[in-house]
Amino acid sequence: MQRHHQRLPRAEIILMGVEEPRCLIHAPNESVDPAEIQHMAHVEALFLSRYATTRRS
């Protein structure tokens, strides 16, 4: 990320993702409710759709 920031200091960057229930990204005994994954995917799609249409200077 720092390399990109040096090359494009004014770039807007966001890291987002939806993980499947068995990925265990935080702890070996942690999982995610599939309904939460569906909701987050929907919210991310809405955000990206609206963000793409905003006018930035």
ZADO-84458 format. One record per residue (C-alpha): residue in three letters; x, y, z. Coordinates in Angstrom, 3 decimals, decimal comma. Example, Ala and Ser with C-alpha at 12.3 -4.5 7.8 and 13.67 -1.06 7.14 Angstrom:
BEGIN
{atom 'ALA'; {12,300; -4,500; 7,800}}
{atom 'SER'; {13,670; -1,060; 7,140}}
//
This chain:
BEGIN
{atom 'MET'; {0,000; 0,000; 0,000}}
{atom 'GLN'; {2,773; 2,453; 0,825}}
{atom 'ARG'; {4,285; 2,036; -2,640}}
{atom 'HIS'; {0,955; 3,005; -4,207}}
{atom 'HIS'; {0,640; 5,970; -1,875}}
{atom 'GLN'; {4,075; 7,212; -2,922}}
{atom 'ARG'; {3,197; 6,928; -6,605}}
{atom 'LEU'; {-0,362; 8,263; -6,254}}
{atom 'PRO'; {-0,508; 10,340; -3,049}}
{atom 'ARG'; {-4,021; 11,675; -3,735}}
{atom 'ALA'; {-5,515; 8,294; -4,632}}
{atom 'GLU'; {-8,521; 7,119; -2,654}}
{atom 'ILE'; {-8,015; 3,511; -1,569}}
{atom 'ILE'; {-10,310; 1,287; 0,425}}
{atom 'LEU'; {-9,800; -2,360; 1,318}}
{atom 'MET'; {-13,037; -4,298; 1,604}}
{atom 'GLY'; {-13,960; -7,917; 1,400}}
{atom 'VAL'; {-16,486; -10,604; 2,076}}
{atom 'GLU'; {-15,164; -13,873; 3,443}}
{atom 'GLU'; {-16,819; -17,258; 3,438}}
{atom 'PRO'; {-17,860; -18,837; 6,765}}
{atom 'ARG'; {-14,961; -21,292; 7,092}}
{atom 'CYS'; {-12,070; -18,902; 6,356}}
{atom 'LEU'; {-11,275; -18,284; 10,070}}
{atom 'ILE'; {-9,628; -14,926; 9,389}}
{atom 'HIS'; {-9,431; -13,841; 13,039}}
{atom 'ALA'; {-9,252; -17,017; 15,119}}
{atom 'PRO'; {-9,399; -20,791; 14,633}}
{atom 'ASN'; {-12,787; -21,034; 16,366}}
{atom 'GLU'; {-14,429; -18,038; 14,681}}
{atom 'SER'; {-16,909; -18,211; 11,851}}
{atom 'VAL'; {-19,309; -15,842; 10,113}}
{atom 'ASP'; {-23,049; -16,235; 9,696}}
{atom 'PRO'; {-23,812; -16,670; 5,956}}
{atom 'ALA'; {-26,594; -14,054; 6,288}}
{atom 'GLU'; {-23,964; -11,529; 7,410}}
{atom 'ILE'; {-21,849; -12,347; 4,364}}
{atom 'GLN'; {-24,855; -11,801; 2,105}}
{atom 'HIS'; {-25,666; -8,490; 3,803}}
{atom 'MET'; {-22,070; -7,226; 3,564}}
{atom 'ALA'; {-21,822; -8,169; -0,116}}
{atom 'HIS'; {-25,038; -6,246; -0,780}}
{atom 'VAL'; {-23,857; -3,193; 1,158}}
{atom 'GLU'; {-20,470; -3,212; -0,601}}
{atom 'ALA'; {-22,176; -3,393; -3,999}}
{atom 'LEU'; {-24,423; -0,450; -3,106}}
{atom 'PHE'; {-21,483; 1,573; -1,834}}
{atom 'LEU'; {-19,366; 0,923; -4,919}}
{atom 'SER'; {-22,273; 1,690; -7,230}}
{atom 'ARG'; {-22,975; 5,007; -5,526}}
{atom 'TYR'; {-19,292; 5,872; -5,131}}
{atom 'ALA'; {-18,745; 5,354; -8,860}}
{atom 'THR'; {-21,370; 7,966; -9,676}}
{atom 'THR'; {-20,176; 10,682; -7,265}}
{atom 'ARG'; {-18,366; 13,638; -8,684}}
{atom 'ARG'; {-14,936; 14,162; -7,182}}
{atom 'SER'; {-12,508; 16,990; -7,864}}
//
